[in-house]
Amino acid sequence: MNKKLCMMIVSLVAGAAAHADTIEMKVNGLVCGFCAQGVEKILRENPATADVVVSLENKLVVVTTHEGKDIPDAHLKTAIADAGYEVKAITRTTRTIDEIRGELLSAAK
């Protein structure tokens, strides 16, 4: 079985198991691993956060929330701005964080 098919199967299974909301943000100013770690740490401090992915190459920060929980856009913008970065756009999506991780891994190859 090829790697892409395996990733799709894992994403489908994970998506069926947990229907957390996914929040995608375009963020300017992320330039290094330290930046990514800082943003990830700040977002994980929110009790509604289930998982976080930061892609420096895509200027993308993705947050999933625990089922039934939410993080208002204003809180996300404030947390990221307080860390020294600028949120350019926030999109709520039905894509799972595993799907996004898979796309980021494929694009990096």
Secondary structure, DSSP 8 states (H G I E B T S, - for coil): --HHHHHHHHHHHHHHH----EEEEEEE---SHHHHHHHHHHHHTSTTEEEEEEETTTTEEEEEE-TT----HHHHHHHHHHTT-EEEEEEEES--HHHHHHHHHHHH-
